[in-house]
Amino acid sequence: MNALLVMLLGATFGAGLVLSGMTDPAYIRGFLDVTGDWRPELAFVMAGALALSLPFFQLIQPKMAKPIFSEQFSMPLATQIDARLLVGAVIFGVGWTVSGYCPGPGVASFAYLEPKAFGFVAAMLVGFKIADWFAPAK
């Protein structure tokens, strides 16, 4: 049952990405180009996502002992802004701007069988591995 629910929720998320235009790299670049031909429509998509998630994270999640489909919450505990965070944010932003994809829409774009999506996800996985090499040992 869990696997079926996860697949259904993933498909719903992917459909939302497609309907909102998040899987179209040209559309994303238009949103990021604030000094040129800016396309502000995706700001409404992001505002809608915040409107749905903010109540959960601020009101519901703190009252839950554990998630419904997991044994524990997996929330970041770091509060310090350090060089590692800033470098990672810059790399993420450059990758998003150059490719027009961020991780979720990049994976959802597999449905189009677009070679650029496959290249993006391959590069993303390589980046994950490189980040693991630089991660501090726990």
N, C-alpha and C positions, 0 to 999 in steps of 0.2 A: 504493500500500500504506500509506503514512504517513497519508493522509487517512482511510482505512478504520479504521486502528488508533486514530487520534485520536477518531473518532466512536464507536467501541466503548468506549474508555476514558471518554469524556464521558458516554455513556449509562449505563455502570456507576456512575460517580460520581453522576449524577442519580438513578438508582434507589436508591442508598444514602441519598441525602438524603431521598427520599420514604419509604423504609422506616423510617428513624430518626425521622421526624416533623419534620425540619428545614424542611420546606416549609409547615408549618402555623403561621401567625403567632400564633394563640392558644396553641399549645403552647410556642412560643418565649417569649412574654410570661410564661407560667406559670413557665418556667425562670428568667427574669430577675427575677421578683417574689419575692425572697428574704425580704421582710418580710411577705408575705401568704400566698396559697395556693401555696407553692413546689412546683414539680415537678422534682425532682432527676434524673430519668431521663436527661436530655440530658448530664449530667456523665459518664455511662458511655459515651455516644457520643463525647464529646470525649476521654475517656481511651483509648478504643479507637483513635481516630485518632492520638493521640500514640504509642500502643504500636506502631502500624504505621509511622509516619513517623520516629520518633526513631532507630531503628537505621539507617535509610537515611542520614539527615543526619549522624549521628555516626560511623558505621562504614564505610558503603559509599561514599557520595559523595566523601569526601576522597581516596579511592584511585583514583577515576576521572579520567582525563585530560579527558574531555568527556562530556556526556550522550549517551545512546544515539540520540536523535532530534533532536539539535540540534548546532550547531557549538561552543557554549560555554555555561557555566553563567551564570545570571543571578541572582546572590545579592546582597542588599543589603550594602553595605560600611560604611555609617554605623554608628557605635557610640555616638554622643552622643545623649543625651535632650535635645531642645531644644523651644522653644515650638511650632515647626511640627509636630513629632511629637505633642506633647500636644494641640494644637488639633485635629489630624486624628483622634486617638483619641477625643476627646470628640464630635466631629461624627459619627464612625462609630457610637459607642455610642448617641447620641441617636437617630440614624436607625434603628438596629437595634431599639431599644426602642419607638419610636413606630410603626414599620411592622411589626415582627415579622419582617422579612426582613434577611438579610445578602446580599452579592452572589451567591454560588453558589446558595443556595436560591431567591433572587428570580428568577434566570434559569430554574432548574429548574421553578419554578411556572408558567412559560409553558405547560407541558403541560396544566394545568388550565383554561387560557383564562380565568383569573381577572383581571378588570380591575384589581384592586389590584396584582397582580404587574406588569402592563404599566406602571402608574403609577409603581411603585417603580423599575423599571429605567429608565424615562424620566428620573426625577429623579436617579437614580444617574449616568446619562450626562451630564446637565447639570452635576452636581457634579464629574465628572471634568474637564469642559471648564473650569469655574471654577478648579479646582485647577491646571490647566495654565497659566492666566493668571498665577497667583501663584507658579508654580515658578521657581526661579532659572535663568537662561539658562546653558547649558553651552558 
